[in-house]
Every structure is written in structure tokens, then in C-alpha cells.
Amino acid sequence: MKHFLSLLLILTFSFQAFSQKKTVKKTKSKPKTTVVKEEAIAEEVYVQAEKIIPDTLHIQKGKKYVFIVNTSEYSTSDTTEDYYSEQAELKRNFPKENLEIININKYTYVLFENLQTLDITGDGQSFQAFAFWSGKMNDKVQVKEGTRMATEFVSEHVGGKKESSYVVNTRKYKKELALLQKNKTIPKSKELMKVVLGTLTLPVPETEADNLQLFQQGNAKLKTLNTYILQKNGVRMPLRTINFNNEGLPTSNCTYNEGKVYKRTFIYNDGILTNIIDGENIIINITYSGNKMIISENVGEADATYIFWLENGKILQKKYIIMIDDKLSYMNGYVEEKLENNCISYYDNNTLESKDCSGQSNVFPFVHTSTMFQNSEFYKFRKFKIEKKDDRTFEKYYSESKSADQNDTYKLWGTFHLDESNLIDTINFTEDNMEQTIKIEYTCYE
């Protein structure tokens, strides 16, 4: 749920990286494959030894070899991650081929038993490629430039029509999205819309899931909402401004960050949200398919689609990132939230990343745990509880325990104060000895 809120609050801005990847100017060169005698190779090594001494790798017949080549003095984490991913694809797609996968990240002469060579050397030159040898004396070494689709390359030479998982998934994702193209609202669409808008227009950006119920205590008919950070010198630093129409639906939302203003305008048709305009001209489309609400937008080189629905009173989401150019399908992504044992599990490309579990709403002390994973392995654990001190004061604590089986030692995270309308008036943060106060002011319709 924490992921869901963070993603919703920044929709457009969070995906600019798709079209703004850092690139480093490189001199590219193709790996060379030749058939020569070993004596000649030894002579070349000697000539270049003064400037660079490449590794020499001897490959014997009898096995099938795949070489993942990523050699450059400008090697970046982006391409390194690509090759680790491709290695995993090869292992998944060719479990019976007994492939010998060799990573090459240094300048290297690869000498094959059939007297062929793979020449990956050069001063400042860049080599990003895949190579394949069947291990048979009469077969040539095959080379393909690039950093992706190693499965398709190997499949050409071992037989079959294997495809990379991201190619297969792209077809699957597009098919799933096509089923949601028909715009159809039902009575529950408006209920769902109000819940989603409630998370889009919280007084404090990046509100965590365990704080949500405190922001949902009041039932006043809001006209405006203004949030400030109170500084020690008495100056109010604006954080967020929200305007509402007479039906209680937000019409605009301005967030202030480092001197910049991010404005979002909400457009309705007969009380149903149809568009969100970010800034002046970035239009986000809203459609409905039965009990689902769909938010779609272009984010440069990709299309982002969010799908929301209610399940057992909890809001869940799916998110698709589909690159417009199918050649970039390896960058496609899929995120899904699932309700499992009354907890919300967050999966990124079918890999568990986090699990959020909460106690019963409006029952105090309210306990919330969040467990994070890396590569499906336990990574981090956090536990919070909210205690009700009186009708208008709530205190939030965090546990210092590092796992669910450790005893809790709680420390004060902050205090929430509500006004006479049960709306949050102030939040005093005290975590890690850092004090900060947020003030929220409201005007209401009569």
C-alpha cells in the first residue's frame, strides 16, 4: 500500500527516467572472429603488451558455450544489469542444453580448439555482444551485437523458438489491457473514484499507509485545504493546497517542493472523473471498466496504465509500463498488489517486494508492519503502532525490532492533533530527534 500511495502522488514525474537515461559517449567496436594459427595470436599479444595486456581464454570442444561480453573502460551499471538479466534468461529458457555461460568484462583473446578466435581487445573500445559456439570443430563462432534478446540469439543455433520472458510478457500485458478498453461505468465506479481521489488529495504528500485512517476521521464538507511546514522562526512554508467543489470532489491540487509548484487539475463529467491535467498540458485519461478504475498516461517513451479496484474494503492496484517501441520490451514492467491473509503484498514483475499488514481500522492501539524483500529474500522490517490518547490526540510509535520475532522497543515517531471536526490540525514529528511541525488549515462549505 505504501508503494501505491507513493506512485499515485507523483504519477507523471516518477517515470521521466524512461526517456532520460544517462548515456556515456563510447567508441564501439565489433568482436572479431577469425580462423588463424595460435602462433600468430601469440605474436599479436606481444605487440600490444606495452599498452594493454589482454586475458587469454582457451575454449575446448565438447560443450555449448555462450559468451556475454560487456567490455569497456566506460562500463555502466545499466549495461551490467542488462547482462545479469540476460544470463538469468538463458538459464531459465535452456535448462536442458547444459550451456556453459561465460561472462567477459575484460579485454580478452578467446582461443577455440578449432583455431577460431574471438578478439575482444582495444584501447578505449567498447564491446557489448553475445557469442555462441556449439563446441563442434566444424561450427563457426556466432556473434550478435547488443545487450538484449540473448535467448532469441541462442535459440537460432540450438533449435526451437525460445523467446525472452519480456517478449512473451509484452504480448500478455497488451492482451490484458485490450480487455479493459471499453469504457463502462457502473454504480460502484463513483464509490471507487472517491476512494482513489481520497488518496490523491491527502494533506501531506507521501503519506504512509498506517497513517491513512487518521486522515479519514473527519466528515466535514471541505472547500479548501492548505498544508504548511512551520519553521522555528514562525515562517510558514507551503506544502500543499487543495480546492474542492460543492460535491466534495477535488478540483485542483498544488504541491510545493524546493520553490517549484506542481499543479494538478481534475476534470469531471456528470460527477465522474474523466481527466487529470498535470501542469498545463499533460493530460491523464481516466476510464472505467465495471468495478475497475483505469488511469492512463504517456510518459515519454512508454505508456503507463494504473488499474484500481476495491477488495474487502481495501484498494488495490495493478500497474503496467509498456514501451512504445517493441524493441525496448525488456524495459516493460508490471506491478501488482494482492490481498493475502489480510495483508497487501506488492509484486514487481511477479517478484515479491513488500508485504504490509494492518490491524482493524479504528481499533487502538492500531498496529502496522511492513516487510521488504530483495530478490524475494527478507531485507527489512518496520513496525508501527498508533495509540489514542484522547478524542483528539493520537501518538505514533515505531519499534526498533529488526524482524517480526524480536521483542518491541517503541520510540515516539510523532503526535497527531485533531480539531473539533475530527480533521487533523497539526502533526508533530519527533523521530530520530528531529522535530518538525506540519499545520493543516481548512475552509468548509456551509
C-alpha positions in Angstrom: 0.0 0.0 0.0 2.9 2.3 0.7 4.1 1.8 -2.9 0.6 2.5 -4.1 0.4 5.9 -2.4 3.8 7.0 -3.5 3.2 6.1 -7.1 -0.2 7.8 -7.2 1.1 11.0 -5.7 3.7 11.6 -8.4 2.1 9.7 -11.4 3.9 11.6 -14.3 7.1 12.7 -12.6 8.1 9.2 -11.5 8.6 7.9 -15.0 10.8 10.6 -16.6 13.8 8.3 -16.2 12.5 6.1 -19.0 13.4 8.9 -21.5 16.3 10.4 -19.6 18.7 7.6 -19.0 22.3 8.8 -18.7 24.5 7.8 -21.6 28.2 7.9 -21.9 30.0 8.5 -25.1 31.7 5.4 -26.2 33.8 4.1 -29.1 32.1 0.9 -30.2 33.8 -2.0 -31.9 32.7 -5.4 -33.1 34.3 -8.5 -31.6 36.3 -10.2 -34.4 36.1 -13.9 -35.2 38.9 -15.3 -37.3 40.5 -18.7 -38.1 44.3 -18.4 -37.6 47.1 -20.4 -36.2 47.9 -19.9 -32.5 51.4 -18.8 -33.2 50.1 -15.7 -34.9 47.9 -14.9 -31.9 50.8 -15.1 -29.5 52.7 -12.7 -31.7 49.8 -10.1 -31.6 49.7 -10.3 -27.8 53.4 -9.5 -27.7 53.0 -6.4 -29.9 50.2 -5.0 -27.7 51.7 -5.9 -24.4 53.3 -2.4 -23.9 49.9 -0.7 -23.8 47.4 -3.3 -22.6 47.7 -7.0 -21.7 44.5 -8.8 -22.6 43.5 -12.0 -20.9 43.8 -15.2 -23.0 40.9 -17.7 -22.7 41.2 -21.2 -24.1 38.0 -23.0 -25.0 37.8 -26.7 -25.6 35.4 -28.6 -27.8 32.5 -30.7 -26.5 30.3 -28.1 -24.8 27.9 -25.5 -25.9 29.2 -22.0 -24.9 27.5 -18.7 -24.6 29.7 -15.6 -24.1 28.2 -12.5 -22.5 30.6 -9.7 -23.5 30.5 -6.3 -21.7 33.9 -4.8 -22.1 34.5 -1.1 -21.9 36.5 1.5 -19.9 33.2 3.3 -19.7 31.1 0.3 -18.5 27.9 1.5 -16.7 25.7 -0.1 -14.1 22.9 -0.1 -16.7 24.6 -2.4 -19.1 25.9 -4.6 -16.3 22.4 -5.1 -15.0 21.3 -6.0 -18.6 23.8 -8.8 -18.8 23.0 -10.2 -15.4 19.3 -10.2 -16.5 20.2 -11.9 -19.8 22.2 -14.6 -18.0 19.1 -15.4 -15.9 17.0 -15.6 -19.1 19.4 -18.1 -20.6 19.4 -20.3 -17.6 15.6 -20.2 -17.4 15.0 -20.8 -21.1 17.6 -23.5 -21.7 17.7 -25.7 -18.6 18.4 -28.9 -20.7 21.0 -27.5 -23.0 23.7 -27.5 -20.4 25.1 -24.2 -21.6 28.4 -23.0 -20.4 27.8 -19.3 -19.8 31.0 -17.2 -19.6 30.9 -13.5 -18.7 33.7 -11.4 -20.3 34.3 -8.0 -18.8 38.0 -7.5 -19.6 39.8 -7.2 -22.9 40.3 -10.8 -23.9 41.5 -13.2 -26.7 39.3 -16.2 -26.8 41.1 -19.1 -28.5 38.9 -22.0 -29.6 40.2 -25.6 -30.1 39.1 -25.4 -33.8 41.6 -22.5 -34.2 39.0 -19.8 -34.3 39.4 -16.7 -32.2 37.2 -14.1 -30.6 39.1 -10.9 -30.5 37.8 -8.6 -27.7 40.7 -6.1 -27.4 41.3 -2.5 -28.0 42.3 0.7 -26.3 39.2 2.5 -25.2 37.0 0.5 -27.5 33.7 -0.9 -26.3 32.3 -4.4 -26.8 28.8 -5.3 -25.9 27.7 -8.5 -27.6 26.8 -12.2 -27.2 28.7 -15.1 -28.8 27.8 -18.7 -29.2 29.9 -21.8 -30.1 28.3 -25.3 -30.4 31.6 -26.9 -29.2 31.8 -28.8 -32.6 35.1 -28.5 -34.5 33.3 -27.7 -37.9 31.0 -25.0 -36.5 31.8 -21.3 -36.5 31.6 -19.0 -33.6 28.5 -16.8 -34.0 28.4 -13.2 -32.7 25.5 -10.8 -32.1 25.9 -7.2 -31.0 23.8 -5.7 -28.3 22.8 -6.2 -24.7 19.4 -7.9 -25.0 17.5 -10.8 -26.5 20.2 -13.4 -25.9 17.6 -16.1 -25.7 16.4 -15.5 -29.3 20.1 -15.4 -30.5 20.9 -18.8 -28.8 17.6 -20.3 -29.9 18.6 -19.7 -33.6 21.6 -22.0 -33.1 20.3 -24.7 -30.8 16.9 -25.1 -32.4 13.4 -24.3 -31.2 11.7 -20.9 -30.9 12.5 -19.8 -27.4 11.6 -16.2 -26.5 12.8 -13.9 -23.7 10.3 -13.6 -20.9 10.0 -9.8 -21.5 8.9 -10.5 -25.1 6.3 -13.1 -24.0 5.1 -10.8 -21.2 4.7 -7.9 -23.6 2.1 -9.8 -25.6 0.4 -10.9 -22.3 0.3 -7.3 -21.0 -1.1 -5.9 -24.2 -3.8 -8.6 -24.3 -4.8 -7.8 -20.7 -5.0 -4.1 -21.3 -7.0 -4.6 -24.5 -9.8 -6.3 -22.4 -10.2 -3.0 -20.5 -10.6 -0.7 -23.5 -14.3 -0.4 -23.3 -15.3 2.5 -21.1 -18.3 1.4 -18.9 -19.3 3.0 -15.6 -21.4 1.2 -13.0 -22.8 2.5 -9.7 -19.7 1.3 -7.8 -17.5 3.3 -10.2 -18.2 6.5 -8.3 -17.5 4.9 -5.0 -14.2 3.6 -6.2 -13.4 7.0 -7.7 -13.9 8.8 -4.4 -11.6 6.3 -2.6 -8.8 6.8 -5.2 -9.2 10.6 -5.1 -9.0 10.4 -1.3 -5.5 9.0 -1.7 -4.6 11.6 -4.4 -5.6 14.5 -2.2 -4.2 13.8 1.2 -2.9 16.9 3.1 0.6 15.5 3.3 2.4 14.1 0.2 3.9 10.6 0.5 1.5 9.7 3.4 2.2 6.1 4.6 -0.5 3.5 4.8 -0.5 3.3 8.6 -1.4 7.0 8.8 -4.4 6.8 6.5 -7.2 6.2 8.9 -6.2 9.3 10.9 -6.8 11.4 7.8 -10.2 9.8 7.3 -11.7 10.7 10.7 -13.5 13.8 9.7 -16.7 14.2 7.6 -16.7 18.0 7.1 -17.6 19.3 3.6 -14.3 20.8 2.6 -13.9 23.8 0.3 -10.1 24.3 0.7 -7.2 22.6 2.4 -3.8 24.3 3.0 -0.8 22.5 4.5 2.3 24.3 5.8 5.6 23.3 7.4 6.0 25.6 10.5 9.6 26.8 10.8 11.2 27.8 14.0 11.2 31.5 13.0 7.5 31.4 12.6 7.6 31.3 8.9 5.0 29.1 7.1 6.5 27.1 4.2 3.6 25.9 1.9 3.4 22.2 1.3 0.1 21.6 -0.4 -3.1 23.4 -1.4 -6.3 21.6 -2.5 -9.6 23.0 -3.7 -12.9 21.1 -3.6 -16.2 21.5 -5.4 -19.6 21.5 -3.7 -19.8 17.7 -4.0 -16.6 17.3 -2.0 -14.5 16.3 -5.1 -11.1 17.9 -5.6 -10.8 20.3 -8.5 -7.2 21.3 -8.1 -4.1 20.2 -6.1 -0.9 22.2 -5.8 2.2 20.7 -4.3 5.2 22.9 -3.4 8.7 21.5 -3.5 12.0 23.4 -3.4 10.5 26.5 -4.8 8.6 24.7 -7.6 4.8 24.4 -7.8 3.3 21.2 -9.3 -0.4 21.7 -10.1 -2.9 19.1 -10.9 -6.4 19.8 -12.2 -9.3 17.3 -12.0 -12.0 17.3 -14.8 -15.4 15.7 -14.3 -18.3 14.7 -16.5 -21.6 14.3 -14.6 -19.7 13.8 -11.3 -17.3 11.2 -12.8 -13.6 11.9 -13.1 -12.5 11.8 -16.8 -9.2 13.6 -16.9 -6.4 14.8 -14.7 -4.2 17.6 -16.2 -0.7 17.8 -14.8 0.8 21.3 -15.2 -0.6 23.0 -18.3 -0.8 20.3 -21.0 0.0 16.8 -19.7 -3.4 15.0 -19.9 -4.0 11.9 -17.9 -7.0 9.9 -19.1 -9.5 8.1 -16.7 -11.8 5.4 -17.8 -13.8 2.7 -16.0 -14.4 -1.0 -16.7 -17.0 -2.4 -14.4 -15.6 -2.3 -10.9 -12.2 -1.0 -12.1 -10.9 2.5 -12.5 -8.1 2.9 -15.1 -5.6 5.8 -15.2 -3.6 6.1 -18.4 -0.8 8.4 -19.5 2.1 8.7 -21.8 5.4 9.1 -20.1 7.8 9.8 -22.9 8.9 6.6 -24.5 6.3 4.5 -22.7 2.6 4.3 -21.8 1.7 3.9 -18.1 -1.6 2.3 -17.1 -2.9 2.0 -13.5 -5.8 -0.2 -12.6 -7.6 0.2 -9.3 -10.3 -1.8 -7.6 -11.7 -2.4 -4.1 -11.3 -5.8 -2.4 -12.7 -6.5 1.1 -12.7 -2.7 1.7 -9.1 -2.2 0.6 -7.9 -0.5 -2.5 -5.5 -2.5 -4.7 -3.8 -1.7 -7.9 -2.0 -3.1 -11.0 0.4 -1.0 -13.0 1.8 -1.6 -16.5 4.7 0.2 -18.1 4.7 -0.6 -21.8 7.4 0.8 -24.1 6.1 2.2 -27.3 8.9 0.7 -29.3 8.7 -3.1 -29.1 12.5 -3.3 -29.4 12.6 -1.9 -25.9 10.3 -4.5 -24.5 12.9 -5.5 -21.9 12.1 -2.2 -20.2 8.4 -3.1 -19.8 7.2 -3.5 -16.2 4.3 -5.0 -14.3 3.4 -4.3 -10.7 0.5 -5.9 -8.8 -0.9 -5.7 -5.3 -2.6 -8.8 -3.9 -4.6 -9.3 -0.7 -3.0 -12.3 1.0 -4.0 -13.3 4.6 -5.4 -9.8 5.1 -2.1 -8.3 4.1 -1.3 -6.3 1.0 1.6 -7.9 -0.9 3.4 -5.9 -3.5 4.9 -7.8 -6.5 7.2 -6.2 -9.1 7.4 -8.4 -12.3 6.0 -11.3 -10.2 8.7 -10.9 -7.6 7.6 -10.2 -4.0 9.0 -6.8 -2.9 7.0 -6.0 0.2 4.1 -7.0 2.5 2.1 -4.6 4.6 -0.2 -5.9 7.4 -2.5 -3.8 9.5 -4.8 -4.3 12.4 -8.5 -3.5 12.4 -9.3 0.1 11.4 -10.3 2.5 14.2 -9.3 0.0 16.8 -6.5 1.3 19.0 -3.7 0.6 19.5 -3.5 0.2 15.8 -0.5 -1.9 14.7 1.0 -1.9 11.2 4.0 -3.9 9.9 5.9 -3.6 6.7 8.3 -6.3 5.5 10.6 -5.6 2.5 12.3 -8.1 0.3 15.2 -8.2 -2.2 15.1 -11.0 -4.8 12.3 -12.5 -2.7 14.7 -12.7 0.3 14.0 -10.9 3.6 15.6 -7.5 3.6 14.0 -5.1 6.1 11.2 -5.0 8.7 9.4 -2.0 10.2 6.7 -1.9 12.8 4.5 1.0 13.9 1.6 1.4 16.3 -0.8 4.3 16.9 -2.3 4.9 20.3 -5.3 7.0 21.0 -4.5 9.3 24.0 -7.9 11.1 23.9 -10.6 12.0 21.4 -8.3 14.5 19.6 -4.8 13.2 20.3 -3.1 10.3 18.7 0.6 9.2 19.2 2.5 7.1 16.7 5.4 4.9 17.7 8.0 2.9 15.8 9.6 -0.3 17.0 13.3 -0.8 17.0 12.9 -4.5 16.3 14.6 -5.7 13.1 12.3 -8.7 12.5 8.8 -9.9 13.5 10.1 -12.3 16.1 12.1 -9.7 18.1 10.7 -8.0 21.2 9.4 -4.5 20.6 11.1 -1.4 22.0 9.0 1.5 20.9 10.1 5.1 20.4 7.8 8.1 19.7 7.5 8.9 16.0 5.1 11.8 16.2 1.8 13.2 17.5 -1.4 14.0 15.6 -3.9 16.6 16.9 -7.4 16.7 15.5 -9.7 19.8 15.5 -13.4 19.9 16.5 -14.4 18.4 13.1 -12.1 15.4 13.6 -9.8 16.8 10.9 -6.0 16.6 11.5 -4.9 20.1 12.7 -1.2 19.6 13.4 1.4 16.8 13.1 4.4 17.0 15.3 7.3 14.8 14.1 9.9 13.7 16.6 11.5 10.7 15.0 15.3 10.5 15.3 15.4 13.6 17.5 14.3 15.7 14.5 11.4 17.9 15.4 9.1 19.4 12.7 5.5 20.6 12.8 3.0 20.5 10.0 -0.1 22.7 10.2 -3.2 22.0 8.2 -6.0 24.6 7.7 -9.4 24.1 6.2 -12.4 26.1 5.0 -15.8 24.3 4.6 -19.0 24.8 2.6 -22.0 25.8 4.7 
